[in-house]
Amino acid sequence: MTHIFNFSAGPAVLPKAVLTQARDELMDWHGSGMSVMEMSHRGKEFMQIAGEAEADLRELMGIPSNYKVLFLQGGAHSQFSMIPLNLLRGRTSADYLETGIWSQKAIAEAMRYCDVNVAASSKDQNYTYAPTQSSWALNPEAAYVHYTSNETIGGVEIFWTPETGDVPLVADMSSHILSRPIDISRYGLIYAGAQKNIGPAGLTIVIIREDLIGAAQGGTPTMFDYKTHADHDSMYNTPPTYAIYIAGLVFKWLKQMGGLAAMEKINILKAGLLYDYLDASGFYHSPIAPENRSRMNVPFTLKDSAQDSLFLKQAQAHGLLQLKGHKLVGGMRASIYNAMPVEGVNALVQFMQEFERTHG
Ligand SMILES: *Cc1c(COP(=O)(O)O)cnc(C)c1O
C-alpha cells in the first residue's frame, strides 16, 4: 500500500491504530461471532460499546455530572435548528458571533426561529480574525450566545472562552473538539459533528447542561427535542452504531496518547511547524491574524494562484492528499487533526520548501 498523508477537512484522517483494530474486529467483535454493524443496538454487546464510549469521552473532556452526552445524527447542520428550537425557552432573540461560513450558516438557520443579534462580526476583514470580547454587543435578554470556536473553512480559531454571565454559551466545536482541554462548565451546550476530529461521518455529539433540557418550543419534532434523546440514553431510535464504535476506539486511543493536554502539546507543535514556515517564506502566505490561527485547519495561498493546480498535482504525487482549499475561499488548506502525525506535517513542509525552491 502506498504511504500517504490525508489533509482532508472532513471526513478526515483517522488514527492508523484505530483502523487496524477495527479491521481486526470487523468480522467478529470480541468473540460475539458478529460484526458491530450487525448487532442490535439494545443488545448487551452494543450497550457495552456505547457505555464505554460515553464514559471515556466524559473522562477525556472532564464532563461534569450535570451534563448529558447525546449521540445523535443529522450533523452539525441539524444543531443549527435544534439549538433555537430547544434553547429559546420563550425568549425571542439570541446572540450570534459571526466569524465565517459556519457561523453564517448557523445564523441563517436561527433567523427562521428568532431575532438574531449579530453581537460582533469579522466581515470587515473578510473573516480573517475573531473580534475580541470587548467589541461584542451582547443583549442581556438573549436566550443564549452562539459562536463557532473553530471556523473550519476560514481557519479561524478562538482560544479563549467568552464570558456571558447567566446567558448560556453555545459552541460549534465540530473541527477542534478533543484537540485541547475545554472547561465544559463554562458552556450551556457544545456540539460537534464526528467526521473532523472524532470519527466517521454520521455521528453528532451534543454535550448539554441538564437544566437546558425539556423546554423545546411547541411543534418541535420529537427527534429534534433534546429531551427525547436524553430520556432514552440516545437510543430513542436506532443510533449510528458503527460510528459510535469507531469514535469509542478513538477515545481509547486519545487516552493512550495521554489525554487532551498531551494532544494539545502535539497540536501546538504541528501547527507551529507549518505556520513558522509560512511566515518565513515569501512564497506562501497565511491570511489569518496570528492570535486566531487555527491549529486544526491551516489555509494558505501561493504567491501566484496560477500555480495552484501544479502545486496540488505535485503534492498528490508526493502522497500529500486533499490540500485544495474550500471553493468559497480558494488557495490551499491543510487540515491537521489529532490523527495527523507530526511526520505528515514535516512531509508537507519539506514538499512546500522543494516546490518553492523549484518554482519560486
Ligand atoms: C463540518 C462543519 C459543520 C457541518 O457539519 P455537517 O456534519 O456536514 O452538518 C458545521 N460546523 C463546523 C464548524 C464544521 O466544521
The ligand as a MOL file (V3000), in Angstrom:
LIG
                    3D

  0  0  0     0  0            999 V3000
M  V30 BEGIN CTAB
M  V30 COUNTS 15 15 0 0 0
M  V30 BEGIN ATOM
M  V30 1 C -18.2610 20.4960 9.0150 0
M  V30 2 C -18.8330 21.5440 9.8940 0
M  V30 3 C -20.2200 21.7310 10.0120 0
M  V30 4 C -21.2130 20.9130 9.2230 0
M  V30 5 O -21.2290 19.5910 9.6160 0
M  V30 6 P -22.2600 18.5410 8.9600 0
M  V30 7 O -21.9570 17.2890 9.6910 0
M  V30 8 O -21.9480 18.4590 7.4940 0
M  V30 9 O -23.6320 19.0370 9.2020 0
M  V30 10 C -20.6680 22.7200 10.8650 0
M  V30 11 N -19.8310 23.4740 11.5910 0
M  V30 12 C -18.4900 23.3190 11.5030 0
M  V30 13 C -17.5840 24.1850 12.3230 0
M  V30 14 C -17.9520 22.3470 10.6560 0
M  V30 15 O -16.6230 22.1730 10.5730 0
M  V30 END ATOM
M  V30 BEGIN BOND
M  V30 1 1 1 2
M  V30 2 1 2 3
M  V30 3 2 2 14
M  V30 4 1 3 4
M  V30 5 2 3 10
M  V30 6 1 4 5
M  V30 7 1 5 6
M  V30 8 2 6 7
M  V30 9 1 6 8
M  V30 10 1 6 9
M  V30 11 1 10 11
M  V30 12 2 11 12
M  V30 13 1 12 13
M  V30 14 1 12 14
M  V30 15 1 14 15
M  V30 END BOND
M  V30 END CTAB
M  END
